[in-house]
């Protein structure tokens, strides 16, 4: 099901990707990571609106990054940067969830 949604979103974002084709795909990767940090901050502050909006931007920039990278021709550095910053972004979100005390009510 997820791959079907990705195929649909790819069709939606392809025209946007063609318009931004001149901008390096790595910029969109960095934007995705920055919004991951904002999401972590949103979790920490227990602000649902910031968190949801930032999560939407993470996915938007991540999808757009992939489309633009395919249009420009992927590079080894770009692939490394994308996967590395995705993990850093995941870490920032997990730290925000942890620091926002979302784990307090869990029974282990």
C-alpha positions in Angstrom: 0.0 0.0 0.0 2.8 2.4 0.8 4.4 1.9 -2.6 1.1 2.7 -4.3 0.9 5.9 -2.3 4.5 6.8 -3.3 3.7 6.2 -6.9 0.7 8.6 -6.7 2.6 11.2 -4.8 5.4 10.9 -7.4 2.9 11.8 -10.1 1.7 14.8 -8.2 5.2 16.1 -7.4 6.9 15.5 -10.7 5.7 18.8 -12.2 7.1 20.6 -9.1 10.3 18.7 -9.4 10.8 19.8 -13.0 10.3 23.4 -12.0 13.0 23.1 -9.3 15.3 20.9 -11.3 18.0 23.7 -11.4 18.3 23.6 -7.6 20.6 20.8 -6.3 18.7 17.9 -4.7 20.9 18.1 -1.7 19.3 21.4 -0.7 15.9 19.6 -0.4 17.6 16.9 1.7 18.9 19.5 4.1 15.4 21.1 4.3 14.0 17.7 5.2 16.5 17.3 8.0 15.8 20.8 9.3 12.1 20.0 9.5 12.9 16.8 11.3 14.6 18.9 13.9 11.6 21.2 14.1 9.4 18.1 14.5 11.6 17.0 17.4 11.2 20.5 19.0 7.4 20.3 18.4 7.3 17.0 20.3 9.4 18.4 23.0 7.2 21.4 23.4 4.1 19.2 23.2 2.8 21.4 20.3 0.8 19.2 18.0 0.3 21.8 15.3 4.0 22.4 14.8 4.7 18.7 14.9 2.0 17.8 12.3 3.0 20.7 9.9 6.7 19.9 10.2 6.0 16.1 9.5 4.2 17.1 6.3 7.1 19.2 5.2 9.6 16.4 6.0 7.7 14.1 3.7 7.2 16.8 1.0 10.9 17.7 0.9 12.0 14.0 1.1 9.8 13.0 -1.9 10.8 16.1 -3.8 14.5 15.4 -3.2 14.1 11.9 -4.7 12.3 13.2 -7.8 14.9 16.0 -8.4 17.8 13.6 -7.8 16.4 11.2 -10.5 15.9 14.1 -12.9 19.4 15.5 -12.3 21.1 12.1 -12.2 21.8 10.6 -8.8 25.3 10.9 -7.3 27.0 8.8 -4.7 27.5 11.8 -2.4 23.8 12.7 -2.7 22.7 9.2 -1.9 25.1 9.2 1.1 23.9 12.6 2.3 20.2 11.7 1.9 20.5 8.5 3.9 22.7 10.0 6.6 20.6 13.1 7.1 17.4 10.9 7.2 18.9 9.0 10.1 19.9 12.2 11.9 16.4 13.5 11.4 14.9 10.3 12.8 17.2 10.7 15.8 16.1 14.3 16.3 12.5 13.2 16.3 13.1 10.3 18.7 15.0 12.6 21.1 12.0 15.1 20.9 9.6 12.4 21.7 11.7 11.2 24.6 12.4 14.7 25.9 8.7 15.6 25.6 7.9 12.9 28.2 5.9 10.8 25.8 7.4 7.7 27.3 6.3 8.3 30.9 3.0 6.6 30.7 4.4 3.4 29.2 4.4 0.2 31.3 7.3 -2.0 30.5 
